[in-house]
Amino acid sequence: MPWPTNVTLAVDIGFGSGPFAVTPTFTNIVADMREMSISRGRLTIRSDFDAGTITLTLDNMNGNYDPNNTTSPHSPDIKIGTPIRVTATHNAIPYVIFRGHLSRVTLLYPDTTYAVAVWEGTDNLALINLAQLTAQVYSQESTGTRIGNILDDVAWPAADRALDSGVSEVAAVTHTGSAWSLLTAAVAAEQGHFFVAGDGDATFKNRTALSGLSSQATYGPGGGELRYQTIDPLFDDDLLTNEAEVTGATGAAQTASDATSKTDHGPHGEALTSSSILAADEALNVAEWIVGRNKDVATRITGFSVDPERDPANQWPEILGRELLELVTVKLDPPGADSLNQLVAVEHINHEVTASDWITSFGCHPLSTFDSQTYWILGTSQLDTGTRLA
C-alpha cells in the first residue's frame, strides 16, 4: 500500500503479551494495513478525557488476523488486551502516536474474493475504567499523590506515568468500587486533567499547568504561518457558567457567582459534590475557579484540520509531535468580520489515514486570561497580594 513519502509508518503488535507489559516483543504488520483511524482526547472541556481509540483495517486474505484461525502465524496470541503501538518516523525522528491494546476484531467478507479484518483498540485508560477496588485505604494526600496511588493499585507500570504534583489535597477515604470514579474525583477536586498520552503515559495536569506553557506553533493565512485545511469557529453558551455550587467532604456548600455575567446572559449554573474535596475553603476555591474560567462568552475556535503533505517539512513534525493540552496559536481572517487570533489548548487529536491521504484534525479550546493568572494555593498564599482566588 502506498503511504506518504515523507513518513515511515510502523504498526506494531505485541503478540503474546498483555496490555501492561513493559517491554513486549512487537511485530510490524503495516504491510497488511489498508486504513487507520486514531482518535484521542475529548470533544468538550466539560467532560473527562476519554480512552483513545484506534481502528485498523487489515488485508485478511491469508487469515493471519482471524483469532479463530489456528494456522495463523500469530495463533494463539491474537487476544483481547494484545498491545498495539503506532510509530510514525519523519526526518529520522520517531513519534509514537498511539499505544494501547486490542479490544475487538470484526471479520468482513465484502465479496467471495476478498477478506478484511477490522481491529479496534483502546489506550489503557479503558482498563482503569474497568478496574474495581476493594476496601482500599487512602490517606489525606495531594491530588497527584492520590492519582499515583490509584495507578499503583490497578498495576499501571511506574515507567509509563507523567504526573504533576497536585495543588489541592483530597480527603482520606476507604474505597470499594470503581478505580476510575475515585481517580476522576481527585481530578475534579483539583480541577485538573487526566489522560493517556500518545506514547501510553498516564498523564495528570494540575489546574495551574497551562499557565506556564507557550505556543508551540502558529496556524493561519499569513506568511510564515502553518496552513490549515478547515477551521471551526463557534459562538454559543455551551461552556458558560456564571454560578457554581461546590460541596466537599465537610462543611456547607460553597457558592461563587458573577453578577455581570448573569445580567448579560442569564443564570447558567453548575453543581459539584465530591467527597475528595477536603473542606469548605477548598470547595470555595473550586467554585471560584469554575466561574472565573467560564463566565464570559466569545467566539472561540473549536478545531481545525491539516494535510501535512502540503508542507511536509514543516507540517509533519507538528502533527506527529503534538500532544493533548499543548498550546498553539490559530488565526482567522474572515471576510467582512474582525479577525481572530487565539491561543488554544489542544483537546482532541484525530488521524485519518488511507492509501492516498493523511488528514489530522485538532479539537481545541481558547486559553482564557483566567488560566494565565497566578493562583491562590490554600495555606500558602495571601489573597489579593500577587495572587488570585482560583
N, C-alpha and C positions, 0 to 999 in steps of 0.2 A: 504494500500500500504506500503511495507517495505521501510524504509528510513535508511540512515547510522546510526549505533547505537550510534555514538559519537556526534550527533547533534539532537536537537529537533527543528522542523520547525513549525512556525505559519504563515499562510496566512490569514491575517485579512482584512475584507471588511467592510467599514463604511456605511452600508445600511442606507439610509435616510439622508445622509449628503452631502454637496458639497465639491469640491476639496480643498478649502481654510479653511475648518472647522478646528479649533484649537484642539478641543477635541471630535472627532467623537466617537460614540459607535461602537466598532468593533465586528464582528462575525468571528470566525476562521473556515475556510472552508477546511483546509488542508486534512481532511479525504476523501474528494472527488477529490483531486488533483491527476493527473496521471503523468504529466510532467510540468516542469517550465524552462523558459529561461529568464535571466536578462542580459541586456546589457547597460552599461553606459560609457560615455567618448567620445573620438574622435579617428579617425583612423590615423590622421596626425596632426602634430603641426601647419601646415599651415591653418587649419580650426578651426572654433569655436567649442566649446563643444556642442554636440547635446543633445536633450532631451533624458534621459534614457528611456528604454522600458522594458516591461515585457510581457511575453506570458504564460498564464496558461491554461493547458488542463484539463478540469473537466469532471468527470463522470456525465452525464445528463440524466440517465435513468428515474429519477423521475421528470424531467422537472424543477428542482429547479433553474437552471441557465439560463432559457429561459425568456427573458424580456417580451415575449408575453403571458406567462402562468400566468393567474390571480389567479390560485390556488397555485402558488409557495409561500412558507413562506416568501420569500423576496419581493413579489409583494406589492405595485407598486414601490419599491425602487431600482430596477436594472436600473440605469440611467447612461447616459454618464456623467462623472465627479465624480462618486462614488469613495470615497477614497480607495486606496489599500496600505497595509503595509505588508512587509515580514520581519519576525524576525527569526534569527537562534540562538539558545542558545547552547553554548558549555561550559562545566565545570561550569555551573550555571551563566555564563555571557551572557546576551542577546546582539545580534548585529543586528541592523536594517540595512538591506542590500538593501532595496528598499522602497521608499514611493512616491506615485503618485496617478493617478486616472484612471478609466476605460474609454477607448476611442473607443472600438469596441467589438462586440460579433458576433462570427460566429458559427452557429449550424450545426453539421455534423452528418450524419447517415450512418456509414460505412456498416451496414447491417440492416436487419429488427429486429435484437435483441439487438442493441447497439446504444446509442446516446451519443454524445460528445459536450460540449460547449467549444469553444476556446475564452477565454477572453484576450484581448490585452489592455495594458495600457501604459501611458507615465508618466514621472515625470512632475511636474508643470511648468518646464521651457517652455513646449509647450504652456502654457497659456500666457506667456509673448510674445511669438512669434505671437500670435493671437490678442493681445490687441492693441487697437488703442487709440491714444491721440488726443485731440482737443485743439489747441491753448494753450498748456501747457507751462508755463513760467518757465525757469530755469536760475538762476544767474550764473555768473562765480564762479566755485567751484572746489574742488578736485574731481578726478575721483571716489573715494569711496563714497563721499557725493552725487555725481550725480546719481550713481547706486542706492543708498539707496532711493533717492527721486523718481526715476522711480518706484522702487518697492512699495513705498507708493501709487503712482498714479495708479498702477494696483491691489491694495488691497492685496499685499502679506503680510502675517502675520509677525509682527515685531519679534516675538519669533523664527521664522524659518529663521534666517539670520546669516551668518558668514562673515562679510565684512571687508577687510583690509582698512586702510587709503590709499588714493592714493598718489603716488609720484608726479604725474603730475596734472595740472589743466586743465579744459576744459572751452571753451568759453560760455558766456551767449547765450541762444537761446530760441525762442518761437517755439515749435514743434507741428506740426499736422501730424499725420500718425502713423507708426508702433512704438510701445514702444521698440520692440526688436532692430530695426535699430538704435535708439538713444542709447540704452544700449551698443550695440556692438561697436558703435563709441567711446564711453567712454573707453571701454576695449582696443580698438585699439590705442587710444591716449596714454594710459598707457603702451601698450604692455604687458598687464596683462592677467588674465584668469578669466572666469566666468563659473560656472557650478552648478548643483544641486547635493548635496552630497547624499549618500545612505540614510541618515536619513531625507532627504527632505529639508535640509537647503540650501537656496540660498547662494552661496559661491563666493566671489571675492578675488583673489590673485593679489597683485600688482607685478610689474616687479622685485622687489628685494626679493620676498617672499621665493624663493627656496634657496637663498644664506645662510639663517640661519638654514637650515634643515640638519639632518644627516640620514644615512642609517638606516632603520627600521628592515632589515633582510638581510641575505646573502643566495643566491641560487647558488648552484654549485655542483661539483662532489667530493669535498674534505670532510674530516672528520669534523663533527660538522656543516656542511652546509645543508640547506634545499634542497631536491631533486626536480627537475622539470621533467616532462614527455617529453616535446618537447621544443625546443628553436629555435628562428628565427633570425640569423644574416643576415645583408644586407649591401651591398656596392653599393651606387647609387648616383645620383645627384638630388634626389627629393627635398631635403631641401637646396641645395646650393644657396646662394645669395651673390654675391660679389659687387653689386652696387645697391643702393636704392635711389629713389627719393620720398620725402615726402613733401606734400603741406598742410599747415594748413589754419586756417580761415583768417589769414592776412599774407602778405609778400610773397616773391617769393618762388618757390620750392627749397628745400634744398636737396643736394646730398651727399652721402657718398659712398666710394668705397675702395676696397683693391687691390692694383696693383699686389701683388704676387699671389693672388688667381686668378685674371683674366688671368695672364700669364700661370699659371698651368692648369686652367680648361676652359678658355674661358669665355666670359661675360655671367653672369646669373643675370638678373636684376629683380627688383620688384618696383612697384609704388604704393603709397598710398596717397589718398586725403581724408582729413577728416576735416569738419568744427568744430569738437570738439577739434582739436589740436589748442592750443591757439595762437601761434605766430611762427615766423621763427626760433627762437632759440630752441623752443620746438620741432619743426619739424626736425631740425638737430639732436637733442638729439635722437629722434625716429629712424632716418635714420642710425645713428652710431650704435644704439642698434641692428637693424636688421642685418647689415653687420657683426658686431662683433660676433654675435651669430651663423651666418650661412655661414661664408666664407670658412671654412675648411671641407674637406671630409675625413671620416674614416669609417671603418667597424663599424656598430652600431647594437646592439641587439635591435630588434624591438618588441619582445614578447616572452613569454614562458607560458607553461600550467602546472597545478599542479593537482594531485589526492590526496586530503587531507587524504583519508582513508589509504594511505600507511604509514603515520606517523601521526596518529591522534593527539597526544598530542602537537606536535609542529606545524603542518600544519594548523589545524582548526583555531586557534587564528589569524594566519597570513592572511589566505584568507578571513576570515569574517571581520576582523578589518581593512583591508587595504582600503585606500581612494585615490581618484584621486589626482595626483600631490604630493603624498608622495614618498619618495626616498627609493630604495632598491639597493643592490649590486647583480650583476649577473655575474657569471664566466663560462667560457667555455674553455675546453682543447681539441681542435680539433686534429685529427691525422694528422701529417705532417705539422702543421702550428703553428704559435705563439698563445699563449693563450690570451683570452680576459678577462678583469676584469673591469667591467663598473658600475659606479654609475648612475642609471637611475631613471627618474621620471615616475610614473605610469600614462599613458594617457588613458587607456581603461580597463574596468573590465567586464568580461563575465562569468556568472554562467550557466552551463547546467546541469539540474537535472532530472534524470529519476528514475524508480523504483530500479535500481541496481547501478547507478553511480552518482557521483557529480564531475564534472570537472570544474575547474576555470582557465580561460585564462586571462593573463595580456598583454596589449599592452604597450610599453614603449619607451622612448627616452633618450639617454645619456645626462647627465647634463654636459654642456660644461664648460671649465675653465672660459669662459667669464661670465657665470651665477654666478660664485662664487666670483666675484670682488665686491669691494665697489663702488657704482655707484655715479655719479655726479648728485646732485639734484639742479635744476636751482634755482639761487638766494641765495643759502646757502653754496655751496661747492666751493673750489678753484681747478680749473682744474690742474691735474698733481701733486697735493700735497696730496698724500694719497687717491686720487680718480681717477676714470676713466670715460671718457665720455661714456654714455650709450644711 
